Amino acid sequence: MTAVNTTSATSADRTAGESPSPEDVEAGVHRIADRARTAARRMARANRAWKDLALERIAQDIVARRDIVLAANAEDVQRGRDNGTSEALLDRLTLTPERIDGLADALRNLAGLPDPVGSVARGQTLPNGLRLRQVHVPLGVVGAIYEARPNVTVDIAGLALKSGNAVILRGGSAAASTNTVLVDLIRDALDTVGLPSDAVQSIDGYGRAGANVLMKARGRVDVLIPRGGRSLIQNVVTNAAVPVIETGEGNVHIFLDETAPEEMAVDILLNAKTQRPSVCNTVETLLVHSGSEAAREVLAALAASGVRLHVDERIRGILPEDVDASAATDEDWGREYMDLDLAVAMVDSMDEALEHIRRWTTGHTEAIITNDLANADRFIAEIDSAAVIVNASTRFTDGGELGLGAEVGISTQKMHARGPMGLKELTTTKWIIQGEGQVRG
């Protein structure tokens, strides 16, 4: 088995010295983008069997070289800990043997999914005999800017390859060691199966300056996808000249209505808040109907599981005596904690719950726990978020859980891609018009 090439994929483009000039950074990123464009043309012609072979090879190599990946990741985690990174962010940064197995499984799941390229969105034959088809085709060169999530490196690369695209990755300094190993591993696997290794490249070696060049590389990069916190996403949206698919932060709400069964409510809230609090589909605000009989048990169970409650005055009045809580402020209602914190408010009606959600939502995911079909139907109809959930954990807003194999991110925009973005969301369409000499009159 060949050893992983630990030389950075971009090392050939780097000028000697610690701080390349702005001109060198621009030239280097543009060379990477131009190579990605060439690779994208080859990927667009690759058939499903070839792409699936590459995904399987990457999955095998990630597992086989697990020790190398984990050693690199340990460097990143220790550096983060030394720099005072929060435990929530460290959790997102950390890979474990189980998480590496999960990455390999996700790649194999992708290989088992239908190829979106070439599928027909619609078609017809016109009265004049012209035969029309609108078919799915790759986007081309996809740029991805994200932070502290080495699993995203594998997910985005896998999705891009299966959908016939090339991808340029900017994974951030926090995961630099892990991402270097992963990108080299993926490129080696592509080369082994005869696909272009330049279909997956990293510009991490150029730092923030490289990310800024990538954002301006209109004509070289077809679409840019930011994934991370509010500041990263807004920086990309505000400054990019390349078209952007905006993924949103997750100020996720659950509404506990007056009919919610206690056992179901406890199970859902514990899962939605404590299973992995550092991710974007974790619940951040709980709205409790004043008539709920499940509220006290839910709050007690959350507190017993280590959740720090931030409550309004009415919720404080129903807290069990042994449960501590801090007073909630407007900052709490609008905050994505990504930690074991939860804002809790009491409402008197569905109208009040909907009003609160409309004011503070980021458009990611909202859920209701109810035994009332009319309440469920109204919640579905009136909530305008990318995902609306009835009687289940918000943790299901995830590409892997929804059968997409993996996800590039969760789009909160009202574009062709909304919610978890899988294979089809990394394609666009083109019209194919076939005739037999027809001319327009």
NUROFI-519063 format. One record per residue: x, y, z negated of N, C-alpha, C in turn. Coordinates in pm, whole numbers, padded with zeros to 5 digits, always signed. Layout:
N
XYZXYZXYZ...
This chain:
441
+00085-00120+00000+00000+00000+00000+00088+00124+00000+00055+00220+00090+00137+00342+00097+00116+00429-00024+00222+00493-00068+00210+00585-00182+00140+00711-00140+00076+00777-00235+00009+00904-00204+00112+01008-00165+00082+01080-00060+00167+01192-00019+00142+01308-00113+00236+01332-00203+00215+01436-00303+00256+01574-00255+00296+01584-00130+00323+01716-00073+00190+01783-00042+00177+01910-00078+00052+01981-00052+00020+01981+00096-00109+01970+00126-00152+01972+00265-00119+02103+00332-00095+02205+00254-00068+02337+00313+00078+02376+00300+00162+02285+00254+00300+02325+00227+00371+02370+00352+00339+02313+00466+00405+02352+00589+00371+02494+00630+00261+02544+00576+00217+02678+00612+00266+02784+00515+00330+02742+00406+00372+02836+00305+00506+02897+00338+00519+03026+00317+00647+03091+00329+00724+03067+00200+00854+03047+00210+00934+03022+00091+00920+03138-00006+00920+03107-00137+00905+03211-00239+00774+03197-00311+00765+03256-00427+00648+03240-00511+00530+03322-00463+00555+03437-00403+00446+03528-00366+00452+03563-00219+00386+03486-00133+00385+03519+00010+00316+03652+00032+00357+03720+00135+00298+03851+00167+00155+03832+00214+00072+03938+00209-00066+03928+00260-00070+03881+00404+00028+03924+00484+00031+03883+00624+00058+03733+00636+00148+03682+00550+00177+03538+00553+00057+03456+00507-00012+03506+00404-00132+03436+00356-00236+03430+00467-00261+03542+00531-00361+03544+00637-00324+03450+00751-00197+03455+00792-00154+03368+00901-00165+03222+00862-00129+03189+00736-00135+03051+00691-00277+02998+00686-00368+03076+00630-00508+03033+00621-00569+03022+00761-00534+03114+00849-00587+03107+00986-00536+02982+01058-00411+02944+01034-00359+02821+01097-00437+02699+01046-00464+02698+00916-00543+02588+00859-00682+02584+00923-00744+02700+00935-00878+02707+00994-00876+02664+01141-00773+02701+01212-00765+02661+01353-00746+02511+01366-00665+02451+01277-00651+02306+01279-00782+02238+01241-00855+02299+01148-00986+02245+01110-01082+02250+01228-01076+02355+01307-01164+02366+01425-01134+02254+01523-01006+02224+01545-00970+02114+01634-01019+01981+01577-00999+01963+01446-01045+01839+01382-01196+01826+01387-01268+01938+01374-01414+01934+01376-01466+01884+01511-01397+01920+01617-01441+01873+01749-01429+01721+01758-01322+01666+01699-01307+01520+01700-01409+01455+01607-01433+01516+01491-01529+01458+01398-01670+01456+01456-01703+01556+01535-01837+01563+01595-01862+01447+01690-01753+01390+01745-01766+01278+01839-01755+01142+01771-01716+01141+01644-01697+01013+01574-01831+00946+01549-01838+00816+01573-01965+00746+01549-01979+00708+01401-02095+00660+01367-02122+00630+01227-02026+00526+01171-02000+00420+01245-01915+00313+01194-01776+00366+01158-01724+00455+01239-01591+00511+01216-01590+00598+01089-01692+00681+01077-01700+00769+00960-01722+00687+00832-01806+00585+00840-01830+00502+00723-01705+00425+00682-01625+00384+00781-01499+00317+00751-01407+00410+00672-01405+00538+00711-01322+00636+00639-01371+00653+00496-01502+00663+00477-01556+00679+00341-01522+00559+00254-01533+00440+00309-01500+00320+00233-01352+00317+00198-01267+00360+00291-01124+00360+00263-01090+00462+00154-01152+00579+00159-01129+00679+00054-01173+00624-00081-01291+00560-00085-01341+00501-00211-01243+00399-00265-01193+00311-00178-01096+00209-00221-00970+00274-00278-00920+00375-00208-00794+00437-00250-00808+00515-00381-00924+00578-00402-00945+00650-00528-00940+00553-00646-01001+00438-00629-01000+00339-00737-00861+00277-00751-00799+00243-00639-00667+00178-00644-00561+00270-00703-00576+00400-00683-00476+00496-00730-00529+00579-00848-00617+00515-00920-00681+00579-01035-00579+00637-01133-00471+00564-01159-00373+00610-01258-00308+00741-01215-00281+00755-01087-00220+00879-01036-00318+00995-01052-00444+00969-01018-00546+01074-01029-00563+01115-01175-00571+01017-01265-00592+01047-01407-00472+01120-01467-00352+01086-01423-00232+01155-01474-00234+01302-01432-00269+01327-01308-00277+01465-01260-00387+01540-01335-00500+01473-01356-00609+01537-01426-00574+01569-01570-00498+01481-01634-00454+01506-01772-00371+01633-01780-00289+01659-01678-00211+01784-01673-00305+01904-01670-00408+01897-01584-00502+02009-01574-00577+02032-01704-00623+01924-01765-00700+01936-01890-00612+01993-02001-00489+01946-02012-00400+01999-02115-00369+02146-02092-00347+02183-01969-00322+02324-01937-00444+02409-01973-00562+02356-01942-00684+02428-01978-00700+02443-02128-00671+02336-02201-00681+02340-02347-00581+02442-02404-00461+02443-02350-00359+02537-02395-00400+02682-02367-00477+02701-02261-00521+02836-02223-00651+02877-02290-00702+02791-02380-00823+02827-02453-00952+02804-02378-00951+02717-02278-01073+02687-02203-01176+02622-02295-01304+02661-02278-01410+02608-02364-01426+02458-02343-01483+02392-02444-01505+02248-02434-01601+02214-02320-01698+02302-02296-01793+02278-02187-01722+02275-02052-01632+02371-02030-01559+02375-01903-01458+02261-01895-01398+02226-02009-01307+02112-02009-01380+01984-01970-01504+01971-02014-01581+01853-01977-01602+01846-01826-01629+01961-01763-01647+01963-01619-01518+01931-01545-01407+01968-01607-01277+01947-01546-01228+01804-01559-01275+01734-01661-01218+01604-01697-01270+01490-01609-01178+01409-01562-01212+01281-01498-01179+01168-01595-01260+01067-01594-01238+00946-01673-01242+00827-01576-01198+00710-01620-01211+00593-01532-01355+00573-01483-01451+00596-01572-01592+00580-01534-01634+00683-01430-01588+00806-01446-01623+00910-01349-01556+00886-01214-01437+00831-01215-01371+00795-01089-01448+00683-01020-01493+00585-01096-01578+00480-01038-01704+00541-00979-01758+00642-01047-01878+00710-00996-01852+00781-00864-01733+00842-00850-01697+00907-00724-01690+00805-00611-01627+00691-00639-01617+00586-00537-01755+00533-00500-01841+00514-00600-01977+00467-00573-02054+00567-00486-02034+00696-00515-02104+00799-00435-02058+00794-00290-01930+00772-00267-01880+00761-00129-01940+00639-00059-01949+00529-00132-02008+00409-00071-02158+00429-00044-02224+00501-00134-02366+00532-00109-02380+00617+00017-02289+00714+00034-02293+00796+00155-02277+00708+00279-02185+00614+00271-02163+00526+00386-02289+00446+00420-02371+00420+00321-02493+00343+00345-02610+00424+00395-02595+00556+00398-02704+00641+00443-02702+00659+00594-02817+00685+00656-02821+00710+00801-02735+00830+00839-02679+00826+00956-02600+00938+01009-02697+01045+01057-02687+01168+01003-02780+01272+01048-02750+01323+01188-02625+01307+01234-02584+01363+01362-02653+01288+01476-02719+01363+01561-02788+01304+01675-02934+01270+01648-02976+01276+01522-03117+01248+01494-03205+01359+01553-03321+01322+01599-03409+01415+01669-03505+01481+01571-03499+01615+01564-03591+01688+01477-03730+01695+01540-03735+01717+01669-03862+01717+01743-03832+01711+01891-03930+01675+01969-03912+01666+02113-04045+01657+02184-04045+01691+02311-04167+01683+02391-04131+01697+02538-04225+01662+02622-04213+01685+02765-04311+01793+02804-04261+01900+02865-04346+02013+02904-04428+01978+03028-04535+02054+03053-04617+02029+03173-04537+02033+03303-04427+02112+03304-04346+02121+03427-04245+02007+03438-04249+01912+03344-04162+01797+03351-04032+01808+03273-04000+01925+03219-03878+01939+03140-03889+01857+03013-03784+01782+02982-03781+01700+02862-03697+01773+02756-03758+01799+02639-03693+01876+02533-03664+01788+02412-03548+01809+02353-03514+01747+02225-03440+01850+02140-03476+01859+02014-03398+01938+01919-03326+01837+01829-03194+01833+01838-03118+01730+01768-03026+01792+01663-02997+01715+01560-02907+01760+01454-02761+01744+01499-02683+01849+01477-02541+01850+01511-02463+01906+01392-02333+01875+01381-02255+01928+01268-02247+02080+01269-02230+02138+01150-02209+02282+01140-02076+02322+01200-01974+02238+01186-01842+02268+01242-01736+02272+01134-01691+02394+01099-01591+02412+00994-01661+02470+00872-01660+02396+00763-01726+02436+00640-01618+02476+00539-01631+02595+00481-01544+02637+00373-01615+02620+00240-01546+02568+00141-01606+02548+00008-01516+02612-00097-01573+02702-00176-01500+02768-00285-01568+02729-00415-01494+02667-00505-01553+02616-00629-01447+02621-00738-01486+02585-00861-01393+02600-00971-01406+02485-01070-01291+02437-01118-01282+02346-01232-01367+02220-01218-01389+02173-01095-01472+02054-01075-01406+01961-00974-01307+01880-01014-01241+01794-00916-01334+01693-00849-01445+01657-00916-01539+01567-00851-01600+01630-00726-01611+01763-00726-01666+01834-00611-01576+01817-00489-01445+01807-00512-01352+01785-00402-01388+01660-00324-01418+01553-00397-01452+01427-00331-01592+01433-00271-01687+01488-00345-01826+01494-00296-01835+01574-00167-01775+01693-00166-01785+01779-00048-01710+01718+00070-01592+01663+00044-01519+01599+00153-01599+01485+00213-01657+01400+00128-01735+01288+00178-01855+01331+00259-01929+01429+00210-02046+01478+00282-02007+01542+00414-01898+01619+00413-01854+01685+00536-01814+01581+00641-01742+01480+00599-01698+01377+00695-01816+01299+00752-01907+01257+00667-02021+01178+00714-02108+01259+00811-02118+01390+00789-02200+01476+00875-02122+01533+00992-01998+01483+01014-01922+01519+01133-01854+01654+01129-01832+01708+01010-01770+01839+00996-01624+01827+00953-01554+01940+00959-01426+01956+00892-01448+02052+00776-01369+02036+00669-01391+02118+00550-01259+02176+00502-01265+02303+00459-01151+02371+00398-01188+02397+00253-01106+02347+00161-01138+02350+00019-01055+02454-00056-01122+02527-00144-01052+02613-00240-01107+02575-00376-01032+02490-00449-01083+02433-00572-01041+02504-00699-00959+02606-00690-00924+02684-00808-00805+02629-00885-00741+02718-00960-00618+02682-01031-00642+02586-01146-00761+02586-01206-00785+02501-01323-00770+02353-01291-00804+02313-01168-00796+02172-01129-00688+02150-01023-00587+02235-01021-00488+02233-00913-00418+02098-00898-00372+02041-01008-00298+01915-01000-00387+01801-00949-00509+01793-01004-00601+01686-00962-00639+01701-00816-00673+01823-00776-00716+01845-00638-00605+01818-00538-00482+01849-00573-00370+01819-00483-00362+01670-00455-00371+01589-00562-00365+01444-00544-00485+01393-00464-00604+01442-00496-00724+01396-00427-00723+01431-00279-00683+01555-00246-00681+01596-00106-00577+01515-00029-00460+01495-00087-00359+01414-00019-00408+01271+00001-00475+01216-00098-00529+01080-00089-00631+01071+00025-00721+01169+00032-00825+01170+00136-00762+01183+00274-00664+01272+00285-00598+01291+00415-00524+01163+00458-00458+01097+00365-00391+00971+00397-00492+00867+00447-00607+00860+00382-00709+00762+00422-00762+00792+00562-00785+00918+00591-00831+00955+00725-00729+00916+00831-00604+00944+00802-00498+00910+00896-00492+00759+00918-00512+00683+00811-00505+00537+00820-00611+00480+00913-00731+00538+00911-00840+00485+00994-00847+00552+01131-00756+00646+01158-00752+00707+01290-00839+00829+01310-00888+00887+01201-00960+01014+01209-00864+01127+01173-00892+01250+01216-00798+01360+01194-00786+01397+01047-00665+01392+00993-00646+01429+00852-00680+01576+00829-00671+01658+00933-00703+01800+00918-00853+01826+00903-00933+01719+00904-01076+01737+00873-01096+01772+00727-00995+01747+00643-01000+01787+00502-00868+01857+00469-00877+01986+00437-00758+02064+00403-00787+02151+00282-00681+02191+00214-00694+02279+00097-00614+02406+00119-00667+02517+00068-00591+02643+00069-00555+02683-00074-00558+02588-00167-00526+02620-00306-00388+02681-00321-00296+02642-00234-00161+02696-00243-00153+02845-00220-00257+02904-00164-00259+03048-00138-00337+03126-00242-00390+03057-00343-00455+03125-00454-00575+03209-00413-00602+03311-00495-00718+03398-00469-00704+03474-00338-00580+03507-00304-00559+03579-00178-00604+03493-00061-00577+03364-00068-00622+03274+00037-00773+03264+00044-00838+03262-00075-00985+03258-00077-01042+03383-00011-00981+03499-00035-01028+03623+00026-01015+03619+00177-00906+03562+00227-00889+03548+00371-00994+03453+00428-01018+03342+00358-01119+03246+00404-01256+03313+00415-01289+03398+00318-01419+03465+00320-01435+03558+00440-01323+03605+00494-01328+03700+00607-01306+03632+00742-01288+03499+00741-01248+03429+00864-01366+03397+00954-01447+03497+00982-01562+03479+01070-01512+03442+01210-01574+03341+01269-01529+03294+01400-01437+03173+01387-01367+03163+01274-01285+03045+01248-01357+02948+01154-01437+03000+01064-01514+02921+00969-01662+02945+00997-01740+02837+01006-01881+02851+01045-01972+02885+00929-01944+02831+00811-02028+02857+00695-01944+02842+00570-01978+02919+00468-01906+02917+00341-02003+02880+00231-01962+02788+00144-02048+02744+00034-01973+02766-00098-02017+02862-00180-01957+02879-00312-02029+02794-00414-01956+02739-00509-02018+02658-00613-01946+02686-00744-02018+02741-00839-01955+02773-00967-02042+02868-01046-01978+02950-01128-02050+03045-01212-02097+03167-01135-02170+03253-01206-02230+03371-01142-02126+03460-01077-02014+03485-01146-01916+03580-01092-01854+03528-00963-01823+03397-00959-01767+03341-00836-01866+03350-00721-01989+03309-00747-02089+03308-00640-02115+03449-00589-02131+03545-00680-02160+03681-00637-02043+03744-00565-01921+03709-00604-01804+03759-00534-01804+03713-00389-01836+03585-00367-01840+03533-00231-01954+03596-00152-02072+03601-00211-02188+03657-00141-02164+03803-00103-02103+03879-00193-02082+04022-00170-01972+04049-00069-01867+03968-00069-01748+04002+00008-01728+03922+00135-01804+03815+00155-01779+03728+00270-01832+03789+00399-01753+03772+00506-01800+03804+00641-01853+03678+00708-01811+03563+00657-01860+03434+00706-02001+03411+00650-02093+03354+00728-02225+03322+00672-02214+03234+00548-02296+03264+00445-02287+03198+00315-02418+03125+00284-02406+03001+00238-02520+02933+00175-02498+02946+00026-02584+03022-00039-02563+03056-00180-02615+02947-00271-02527+02892-00351-02572+02801-00457-02589+02885-00583-02688+02851-00664-02720+02937-00776-02686+02878-00910-02671+02966-01007-02655+02920-01144-02788+02864-01193-02783+02788-01298-02904+02718-01341-02957+02765-01475-03033+02873-01476-03108+02907-01597-03238+02828-01591-03230+02705-01636-03336+02606-01618-03434+02609-01735-03565+02605-01703-03670+02610-01805-03747+02479-01813-03792+02446-01934-03892+02341-01953-04007+02403-02033-04130+02382-01984-04250+02428-02053-04318+02309-02119-04328+02314-02251-04395+02210-02330-04538+02258-02353-04632+02203-02275-04768+02254-02290-04839+02187-02408-04964+02229-02434-05032+02184-02556-05068+02036-02553-05063+01972-02434-05100+01831-02424-04979+01738-02418-04859+01792-02425-04738+01711-02407-04727+01604-02516-04711+01476-02478-04696+01369-02578-04562+01383-02650-04565+01359-02780-04446+01382-02862-04327+01296-02819-04347+01167-02805-04234+01079-02773-04172+01115-02638-04256+01139-02538-04207+01178-02407-04131+01310-02415-04187+01406-02488-04124+01537-02499-03986+01528-02564-03975+01449-02670-03845+01433-02738-03743+01369-02643-03784+01262-02577-03691+01191-02488-03642+01282-02375-03736+01356-02314-03699+01441-02201-03608+01555-02245-03644+01622-02355-03563+01736-02399-03423+01692-02441-03411+01581-02510-03279+01534-02551-03193+01502-02429-03252+01437-02329-03177+01406-02208-03139+01531-02131-03236+01622-02118-03214+01743-02038-03112+01837-02101-03098+01832-02234-03005+01924-02300-02874+01859-02339-02876+01732-02381-02755+01677-02445-02678+01576-02361-02738+01523-02254-02667+01418-02180-02535+01470-02123-02539+01588-02059-02416+01653-02012-02443+01803-02005-02425+01873-02115-02468+02013-02123-02390+02110-02035-02277+02067-01978-02193+02161-01904-02231+02176-01758-02339+02111-01714-02373+02115-01572-02498+02201-01548-02519+02235-01419-02619+02339-01388-02763+02292-01399-02789+02160-01406-02928+02114-01417-02968+02084-01561-02886+02131-01655-02919+02118-01797-03020+02225-01836-03119+02190-01917-03218+02289-01960-03150+02395-02048-03186+02522-02025-03130+02631-02104-03237+02705-02186-03364+02697-02144-03473+02762-02217-03591+02667-02230-03643+02656-02352-03763+02577-02379-03875+02673-02416-03986+02663-02344-04106+02741-02373-04209+02646-02435-04257+02680-02555-04346+02592-02631-04484+02656-02642-04586+02585-02598-04723+02635-02614-04757+02636-02764-04826+02743-02807-04859+02757-02950-04948+02644-03000-05015+02575-02909-05100+02463-02950-05031+02328-02947-04902+02325-02919-04831+02197-02908-04816+02130-03043-04852+02002-03049-04832+01925-03172-04698+01852-03171-04628+01859-03057-04499+01790-03046-04382+01881-03081-04408+02011-03094-04300+02109-03102-04204+02083-03219-04257+02060-03339-04169+02045-03455-04076+01925-03440-04130+01813-03392-04046+01695-03376-03940+01716-03268-03978+01786-03161-03881+01815-03054-03768+01899-03108-03801+02006-03180-03699+02096-03234-03610+02025-03336-03671+01941-03420-03593+01865-03518-03496+01769-03449-03543+01701-03343-03458+01606-03272-03342+01677-03203-03370+01793-03145-03264+01869-03079-03158+01913-03180-03204+01968-03294-03110+02013-03396-03027+01897-03451-03092+01783-03470-03020+01666-03522-02915+01615-03424-02933+01649-03297-02837+01607-03194-02729+01711-03170-02726+01814-03255-02619+01913-03245-02650+02033-03159-02774+02046-03115-02810+02161-03032-02828+02284-03120-02765+02394-03080-02778+02521-03151-02896+02598-03093-02997+02622-03176-03121+02683-03130-03115+02835-03145-03163+02905-03041-03176+03051-03042-03325+03079-03022-03394+03125-03126-03540+03121-03126-03601+03259-03147-03726+03273-03097-03801+03395-03129-03867+03378-03266-03932+03482-03315-03986+03480-03452-04095+03376-03469-04176+03355-03367-04286+03259-03380-04234+03116-03388-04130+03086-03313-04069+02953-03323-04005+02935-03460-03942+03041-03512-03881+03030-03645-03985+02988-03748-04109+03032-03730-04214+03002-03826-04256+02856-03828-04222+02778-03724-04262+02636-03722-04142+02542-03737-04021+02598-03755-03904+02513-03767-03909+02431-03895-03869+02306-03888-03854+02228-04011-03755+02299-04105-03771+02281-04235-03691+02354-04334-03542+02331-04320-03503+02213-04275-03360+02181-04269-03296+02219-04135-03369+02290-04048-03316+02327-03917-03277+02474-03917-03152+02501-03888-03104+02638-03877-03118+02686-03733-03135+02817-03718-03145+02875-03584-03106+03022-03591-03056+03074-03479-03026+03216-03471-03136+03286-03394-03144+03418-03408-03249+03495-03341-03214+03513-03194-03310+03483-03107-03288+03498-02963-03300+03644-02921-03220+03682-02823-03225+03816-02764-03249+03803-02615-03266+03918-02547-03282+03913-02402-03164+03845-02334-03046+03858-02392-02929+03793-02334-02947+03641-02334-03013+03588-02437-03036+03444-02443-03132+03398-02334-03237+03475-02309-03336+03433-02208-03274+03429-02069-03173+03510-02043-03115+03514-01909-02985+03438-01897-02948+03361-01998-02814+03303-02003-02810+03157-01962-02709+03123-01884-02679+02983-01854-02569+02941-01952-02609+02876-02061-02512+02842-02166-02407+02742-02120-02453+02636-02050-02367+02525-02011-02295+02468-02134-02367+02462-02243-02315+02411-02369-02434+02364-02453-02408+02319-02575-02516+02270-02661-02589+02384-02730-02641+02476-02650-02723+02588-02697-02853+02587-02620-02961+02630-02686-03092+02631-02621-03173+02749-02673-03225+02830-02581-03315+02938-02618-03457+02882-02623-03534+02921-02727-03669+02866-02745-03766+02979-02776-03877+02983-02702-03980+03085-02724-04117+03019-02730-04210+03084-02802-04348+03035-02807-04435+03120-02716-04526+03053-02644-04621+03122-02557-04761+03072-02590-04861+03153-02554-05000+03117-02586-05077+03060-02468-05015+03059-02349-05090+03015-02232-04994+02979-02119-05048+02913-02019-04972+02886-01897-04933+03017-01831-05023+03116-01831-04993+03246-01770-04867+03306-01833-04858+03298-01965-04744+03357-02035-04616+03281-02003-04626+03149-01994-04508+03069-01958-04460+03102-01817-04554+03111-01724-04518+03144-01586-04456+03282-01577-04510+03376-01651-04456+03512-01649-04312+03514-01701-04286+03441-01809-04151+03435-01864-04055+03373-01762-04095+03264-01700-04008+03198-01603-03981+03289-01485-04084+03355-01432-04063+03444-01317-03964+03556-01350-03968+03603-01474-03879+03713-01512-03733+03667-01522-03710+03547-01574-03574+03508-01608-03515+03399-01520-03593+03338-01432-03543+03225-01355-03431+03264-01259-03343+03168-01232-03245+03182-01125-03289+03104-01002-03408+03045-01007-03462+02974-00892-03405+02835-00871-03348+02777-00976-03283+02646-00966-03384+02533-00990-03421+02511-01117-03511+02402-01154-03598+02445-01271-03727+02413-01264-03818+02434-01377-03900+02306-01395-03936+02276-01520-04010+02153-01548-04123+02180-01645-04225+02097-01638-04336+02100-01733-04354+01961-01790-04382+01954-01921-04419+01828-01986-04565+01842-02026-04650+01756-01972-04795+01774-01988-04869+01643-01966-04988+01634-02024-05081+01525-01994-05203+01578-01920-05194+01703-01874-05306+01770-01808-05275+01784-01660-05348+01711-01575-05322+01712-01432-05339+01852-01372-05439+01925-01419-05460+02060-01366-05342+02151-01399-05289+02138-01521-05172+02218-01557-05051+02181-01470-05033+02052-01446-04922+02008-01362-04936+02064-01221-05056+02055-01165-05079+02105-01029-05058+02256-01020-05103+02328-01122-05084+02474-01119-04936+02510-01131-04865+02441-01217-04722+02467-01235-04648+02443-01103-04679+02333-01036-04616+02302-00907-04647+02411-00805-04771+02457-00802-04813+02555-00702-04752+02693-00725-04735+02731-00851-04697+02870-00879-04549+02892-00909-04476+02786-00937-04332+02801-00961-04259+02800-00828-04180+02904-00805-04108+02918-00678-03959+02897-00700-03921+02777-00739-03781+02742-00757-03746+02629-00661-03616+02601-00648-03573+02499-00554-03623+02360-00593-03640+02335-00723-03691+02207-00770-03793+02230-00881-03905+02162-00873-04010+02168-00976-04035+02025-01022-04029+02004-01153-04035+01868-01209-04151+01857-01307-04223+01747-01300-04332+01717-01392-04296+01591-01470-04292+01603-01603-04274+01490-01693-04149+01407-01663-04039+01476-01641-03910+01409-01625-03799+01508-01658-03680+01457-01681-03567+01541-01717-03521+01628-01601-03477+01748-01632-03422+01837-01529-03290+01784-01474-03231+01687-01540-03105+01629-01494-03120+01554-01362-03245+01535-01316-03265+01468-01188-03246+01559-01068-03230+01689-01089-03199+01778-00977-03052+01759-00943-03026+01658-00865-02890+01616-00834-02894+01531-00707-02803+01558-00615-02806+01487-00488-02797+01337-00501-02710+01290-00591-02697+01146-00609-02823+01084-00665-02885+01151-00763-03007+01097-00825-03125+01099-00729-03125+01192-00633-03237+01203-00540-03214+01126-00411-03110+01042-00410-03088+00955-00294-03013+01020-00180-02948+01135-00205-02874+01202-00099-02729+01155-00092-02689+01068-00183-02552+01018-00184-02461+01103-00269-02469+01233-00252-02391+01331-00328-02450+01466-00290-02387+01573-00334-02435+01705-00296-02319+01801-00283-02333+01896-00193-02236+02004-00181-02260+02106-00291-02383+02121-00329-02424+02216-00431-02575+02220-00431-02631+02305-00513-02777+02321-00518-02810+02462-00473-02867+02472-00355-02897+02603-00296-03024+02660-00358-03016+02787-00397-03135+02856-00448-03187+02957-00346-03134+02950-00224-03182+03039-00119-03302+02978-00048-03377+03062+00022-03490+03013+00100-03447+03006+00247-03353+02913+00271-03302+02892+00405-03329+02748+00444-03261+02700+00548-03281+02560+00587-03235+02466+00477-03142+02513+00393-03092+02432+00283-03143+02491+00152-03224+02415+00079-03274+02460-00051-03276+02341-00145-03227+02361-00266-03214+02251-00360-03086+02174-00334-03075+02049-00382-02953+01972-00360-02924+01957-00210-02802+01991-00172-02764+01992-00032-02686+01865+00001-02747+01780+00081-02684+01656+00121-02640+01660+00266-02648+01545+00332-02596+01533+00468-02670+01622+00568-02802+01616+00567-02877+01691+00667-02855+01841+00653-02832+01887+00528-02811+02031+00505-02676+02078+00558-02587+01985+00592-02459+02021+00654-02464+02007+00805-02585+02002+00859-02603+02004+01004-02687+02124+01042-02677+02161+01168-02769+02256+01228-02834+02183+01345-02901+02252+01433-02964+02185+01546-02927+02255+01676-02938+02180+01784-02930+02242+01916-03038+02181+02005-03080+02260+02102-03184+02216+02196-03116+02150+02317-03167+02036+02357-03123+01969+02479-03241+01970+02575-03220+02029+02690-03327+02047+02789-03283+01975+02916-03359+01874+02958-03325+01795+03076-03435+01808+03181-03391+01837+03302-03488+01854+03409-03447+01783+03534-03522+01810+03640-03497+01749+03770-03508+01857+03878-03442+01969+03852-03441+02077+03949-03541+02187+03924-03609+02187+03809-03710+02288+03782-03647+02428+03775-03718+02527+03825-03679+02668+03813-03797+02745+03756-03764+02852+03687-03869+02931+03622-03935+03024+03722-04069+03026+03722-04141+03110+03816-04160+03251+03763
